[in-house]
Amino acid sequence: MLEGRHLINSEDFSIEEIDSIISLAQNIISSPKRFSSICQGKLLGTLFFEPSTRTRLSFEAAMKRLGGEVIGFADGASSSAAKGESLVDTVQTVASYADILVMRHPKEGSSHLASAYLKVPMINAGDGGHQHPTQTLTDLLTITESKGRTSGLKVGFCGDLKFGRTVHSLVRAMSRYPDNEFVFISPKELHIPNHIKIVLEKEGVSFKEIERLEEVIDELDVLYMTRVQKERFFNEADYIRLKDSYILDKKKLKNAKEDLAILHPLPRVNEIHPEVDSDPRALYFKQMSYGMYVRMALIIKLLGVDNAEN
Ligand code: NCD
């Protein structure tokens, strides 16, 4: 039962609950009209304290395509946070007007903190370098559509695995499906955090850490590319040194499997050369379009308006 729940971290939901969202998203894709007024009279509140294109607009489009309405702000500077209001007070204000909230904030743990004061569901749309669970739902739908499964896959994560919140959330979700194996490809300064490795070791999930993408590209079923997270660096020189560590191009793909799925949460900076975009294995634009459908499914489930549909 997902009605009334918060989604802060990807492990908040069981894999059965995640699968139910993915399969509802697939139903919405095949017959969107059936869902076009299911959220009539409901209001989504969006609180974006950090820049966003895809996540914010796909949430807004999702609510509108379900017949609901949206209020909120796209920039903390235009909210009373700029006057010194506490995060909890701002969030409680929007919660008193809306039926469900989505928040993106630069501080790790911010949505968890705010959700403790709420009676309406809170969705974490990214809390600093910590997690981004709705991107994970998007990624899992993309993998399901291309591979027909989310288990028994060798998944390479490449780029900024230290600050990349989408990586943290997807690893924590995919590690709970059977027989997935992970290869973490990054410079040593951008390794996946220890706390995630400790969980994987405890769960008995197989993983390795390497620096060169060429070493493993031929073994991968899924390659998840990421941007170096400039906004989380303390030091500009380190960013400049690391930003172009990986650039996926046609040459690097030469030994890759015919059915490799290339994902990227976007925005990309330099890490995938545009010449790869026309390769049938490049799924990142499709992935982006799935974002709206999984968010439609998530809103339906958290508001509990799907009872008539089941
Ligand atoms: C990601 C994010 O915000 O973490 N973007 C997104 O929501 N699709 C990835 C990123 O910014 O690199």
Boltz pocket constraint, residues with backbone or C-beta under 6 A from the ligand:
constraints:
  - pocket:
      binder: B
      contacts: [[A, 51], [A, 54], [A, 55], [A, 125], [A, 126], [A, 132], [A, 135], [A, 165], [A, 166], [A, 226], [A, 227], [A, 265], [A, 266], [A, 267]]
      max_distance: 6.0
